[in-house]
């Protein structure tokens, strides 16, 4: 399909955001691959490359692309801030009515991009799932463990949140602020806000292969990210439900243990001075009170800022149109009177 030109009168339909971090492939080949898939979509688009920090070699490679300035834009951050910041920076500069995120390395086949864009007409956010998925047994085990943990904690049943290929409406970004490494869990946050999130199977790129290895701290970071989203999804405005439940359970364990020890002292004459179980029971009681107090403090903070917090969205506003009770009569005319029959 021929390239759709961008003119001043024609609104931009799609902004493609490509964050460039530590992992990159051959950008010239990757850009040409993406161009083929985007041209097949039949929409006007722009491509925004965001450099996470100073990357002279990457910048020179992008400047060497034979593209008009209105088609390819390059943003360079002063230093490395992380992918979430690069995405939010690009979203703020994007001009399209729809947004698409693509990685700076091969993940999916470019001819699958039109499928995602078509699916976005029925959803607020479309998440690509690489299927069938290649990989060794360790990769499958790691991927399955992460998504099972996510399903257990948040209840969400996504199957490939490691894929960065997504299409979303601008309203999603307007209502969700990303920070840290929450960009991976953006579908979970969007679903929590009431947006319709759809996962679509796409073919994996034959060049999609991670040749490095993840460090132990990366696994820890992913677990902490899931726990962070768990609090954001479940207890953003109800901290007492979490801390109160945990504190009550801890206090109950300590109280029962202390009651048993006191009963043994009073009824059986067992001494308490040399029993560390008494200190442990007291510790549980104090810890339970502190957790409960922490939940109350959180409730007070939420109460004072409740008017500024928004955890919902209005999908549609349906206004009822008043109908005249008498069919066939124009509005504003008086209904004919009927005389009662004698």
N, C-alpha and C positions, 0 to 999 in steps of 0.2 A: 504494500500500500504506500502511496506517495506520502511524503512528509507534509504535515499540516503546518502551514506558516503561521507565525504569530504577528498579528497586526495590532495597531493601537485601538481599532474599533472592536476587535474580537476579544472577548474576555478570556483570560487564561484559565483553562479547565483543570490542569494538574500541575502540581509542584513536586518534583522528585528530589528527595533529600538523601544525600549519600555522606554519612559521617566517615571521616578518614582518621583512623587511629593507628595503633601499632601494627595490626594485621592488615596487609594490603596485598593484592595481586597486581598483575600487569594492568595499570589503569587504562592504557591505550586500548588493549584488547577488551577489557571489561566495559569501557565506555562504548565501544563499537557494538558489543553484544547487547548492552542495554538499549542503545539507540534502535536496533532492529526490533526489539520487542515493543518499545514505546511508540515507534512509528506505526506499528501494526494496530495500536489501540485506536487510531483515528481521532485523537484529541490534541488540542494545543497544550504544550507542556514546556516547562523549564527544568533544568537540572542544577541543583545547588550542591556543590561539594564544600563540606565544612572540615577544615583541617584542625584537629585537636592539638594545638601547639604549633611550634615552628617546625615545618617539614619542607625544607628547601627543595629536595629532590622531587617530592610529590607535587609541589607547586609548579616547578618547571615542567614536569610531565603534563600537568593540566593546562598550562599556558601554551603548550605545543599542540594542543588539540585544535583542529581546523573547525572551529565553531564560532558562530556570531555571539557577541556579548549578551544579547537578550536570551540566548538559548542556554548558555552555560555560565553560571556565576560561582565565584570562589570566595569563601569566607575563611579567614584564618584567625584563630583565637590567639591571644597573647601567650598563653601557656596551656599545658594539658589540663583540662578541667573534667574530663570524663565524657562518655558518650551521651549521657542524659543531658548535660549542658549543651553539647554540640547540637543535639536534636532540637532543644528548645530555642537555641539561637537561630537555627535554620527555619524553624516553624514561624518565628516572628518576622523573618525576612521574606517568607514565601508569599507569592501573589496568587496562587491557584485556589480554586474553590475546594478541590480535593487534594489530599497530601498522600504521597507514597514514599515509604522508606526502603532503601536498598543498601546492602552492605558494600564495603569497598573490596569485596572478594566474591568469588563465585559461590552461589548457594543454590539457586534455582535456574532452570532454563528460561531464557528471555522470552521465548514464544508462549510462556504461560502467563505473562503479565496481563494480556488482554482478558484472560479468564478472571483474574482478580479484580480488575477494574469493572467488569460486567457484574460480578457478584456484589460489588460495593453499592450498586443501585438498590439492593434489598437489605442493606445493613449499614450501621454507622461505622463499623470497623471490620476489616477483613484480614485475617491472619493466615499466612501461607503455612502449610504443613508439607514437608518434603516426604513424598511417598510414591513408590517404594523407597525405603531409606537404606542406604549402604552404610557399612561400618563393621568393625570387629566386635567381638563379644564384650570387651570392656566398655566400648562406647555405648552399646545397647544397654548394658547394665547401669551405667552412669545416667543415661537419659531416662530410663525407666524409673530409677530410684528418685530422681528429681521430680518427675511428674507425679509419682505416687505420693511423695511428701507434699507437693502442692495440693493434690486432690484431698489428702487427709486433713490438711490445715485449713484450706480455704474453701474446699468443696468444688473448685473449678476443674473441669475435665479437658484442659488443653493438652495437646500431645506433642507439640514442637515449638515451645516458646524460645528455643535457641535460634529459630529462623527470624532474621531481621526484615524479611520482605512482608510489608503490610500496607494496606490502603485504608485511610481513615478520613472522615469528614472533619472540617475545621472546628466544628463544635466540640469535638472530643478534646482537642488541645486547649480550647478556650476554657474548659471547665476542669482540666486536670493539670497540675503542676508536677513536673518530674524533677527529681533530685537524686543524688547518689547513683545507684545502679538500678533504679526502678524502671528504666526503659524496657528491660526484659519482661517485666510483669505489667506492662501497660494494658494488655487485654483484660487482666484481672481487675485493674482499677477502673477501666472503662465499663466493664460489666457491673461493677459495684455502683457506678453512677447512673445505671439504668440504660446505658447505650446497648444497642443490639450488636453483639460481636459474633462473627461467623468465621469458622475455620474451614479452609478450602484446601483440598489435596492438589499439589502441583508436582511436576517431575523435577527431581533433583538434578542439578548441573553435573555433568561428568567430571568437571574440574573441582568440584567441592570436596576438598580433603584438607583436614587440619593436620599439619605435619609436626607441630610442637607437642607439648604436654602441659597439662594443667598442674599448677603447684597446689600444695595442700591448702594454702590460705584461700585459693579460689573456691574450693568446695565449701569452706567455712563461710565465705562471703555470700555464696548462693543460699545457704541455709539461713543466714541472718537476713537476707533480702526477703525470703519467704516469710519469716517471722515478722518482719516489719510490715509487710503487706497484710499479714494476718491481723495485726492490731489496727491497721488503717481500715480494713474491711469490716471487722467485727466490733471493735471497741473505740472508734473514734469519738463518738458522743456518749458512750456508756462505759467509762473506765471503772466504775464501781462494780459492774457485773463481773469483770475479770478479777480485779484485785480483791473485791469483796468475797467472791467465791473462793479464791485461793487463800485469802486471809482467814476466812471462816473455817475452811478445812484444816489449815495449819493450827489454828487456835483449838479446834476440837480435838485434834490428835494430842496436842500438849495437855489439854484439860483432862482428857481421859487418862493419859499416862500419869499425871499428877494425882488424880483421884485414886488410882490404883495404888500408888506408892503411899498416899496418906492412909488409905484403908489398911494396908499391910502394917503400917506403923501403929495405928490405933487398935486394930483387932488382933494382929499376930505378934506385935511387939518387935518387929524388925527395925533396926536402926536405919536412919537416913543419911547420917553424916558421911559415910564412906560409900555412898551409892551415886555414881555419876549419872544414873538415869534421871535423878531429880533435876540436875542442872540441864539435861537435855530437854526434859519436859517444860521447864521454865523458859528455855530458849524458844521452843515452839510457841509457847503462849505469847511471849513478847513479839516474836516475828509475825504471828497472826494479827496482833493488834496493829503493828506497824503497816502491814500490807493493807489492812482495812482502812487505816487512816490515810494511806496513800491514795486509795480509791476515792475517798471522800474529798481529798484535796483536788484530785482530778475533776470530780464532779463540780466543785466550786469554780474551777477555772473554765470548764465548759459552759457553766451557767452564765458566767459574766461575759462570755464571748458568743453566746448562742445565736444572736442575731446576725453575726458576721459569718457564721458557718453555714455551708450549704452542702447537703449530701444527697440531693435529688435533682432531677431535671424534668422539665415539662416537655413531653414528646409532641403533643398536639393540643391546640385550643379549639374546642368545638363550641360554637355559639348557636344556641337554639333560636330558630326563626319563628316568631309568633305567627300562627296561622289563624285565619278567620274561621270561626266555628260554623259559619253558614257557607257551604260551597257555592260557587258561581256568583258571589256578591263581591263587588269591589270594596277594598279597604276604605273606611271613612264614610261609607254610605249607610244610611239607616235601614235596618231590616224592615221589611213590610210587616205591618201588624195584621194579625188575623183576628176576626171577630168570632166570638164563641157562638156556636150553633145552639139555638134554643130547641 
